[in-house]
Amino acid sequence: MIQRIPTFFKGYHRLLQRSGGYAFVRKNLLKLFGSIVLVLGLFYAFDTWIVDIDSAVEWVTLTLSTPALLGLFFTSEISLGIITPELLIVWADETLKPRWMLFLLASLSYSAGMVSYFIGRFLRTRGVVRKRLLEQHQSTLNQLRKFGGLLIILAALTPLPYPIVCQLCGLNRYPFKHFVLLTLVRFLRFGIYGLVLFNLF
C-alpha cells in the first residue's frame, strides 16, 4: 500500500501537467491572495472614512441576535454565498469567545457544504432544475470533471463559488467519502482570514 503512494503522486503530477492543473492552481491561489488584499483594503477604507467597524459590528449585534445571524450565514452558505465569510469573521472578533465563534462559523460553512452536496443529489432527479443548473454552471462542472478533488479544495479555500461546487459534486455523484475529507480545507480558509482580520480590526 505504502509503495503505491509515490506511483500515485507521479501519475497525478503527470495528469496535472497534461490537463493544465498547475496553471489552474496558480490562477486561483492568486485570486485568494488578491481577495485577501481586497478585503483588507475595503475594511480599512470602511473603518477610516465611512464608519468605525466596531460601531458597525455593535449595531449588527443589537439588530440581529446571534442565532439569527448564524442562521442567515448558514442559509447563505447553502445557496449562493451572498454573505461573505469575512464579514462574519470580523463580527466573531467582537464576541466573547472569538476563536470558538470562528470555529463555529467554519463548522457551519463546512456543514452547509454537506447540505449543498445532498441538494445536488436531489436536483439530479429533477430534470428541469438540473438542466437549468447545468446550463448556468457548465464551465464549473467541466472543471469538476477535469480536475476532480483539486477543484473541491480550491473552492473551499479560494473565492470560487463554494456552494455551487458542492451542489455540482452531488449532481455529478462525486464520491461522498472523498468530498467530506477534501472540504475540510474550508476550516483552513477561516483560519487564514481569522489570523489576518483578528490582528488588524
Protein Blocks (a to p, Z undefined) as FASTA:
>chain_A
ZZmmmmmmmmmmmmmmmnommmmmmmmmmmmmmmmmmmmmmmmmmmmmmocfklmmmmmm
mmpcfklmmmmmmmmmmmnomagfklmmmmmmmmmblmlmmmmmmmmmmmmmmmmmmmmm
mmmmmmklmmmmmmmmmmmmmmmmmnmmmmmmmmmmmmcdfklmmmmmmmnopafklmmm
mmmmmmmmmmmmmmmmmmmZZ
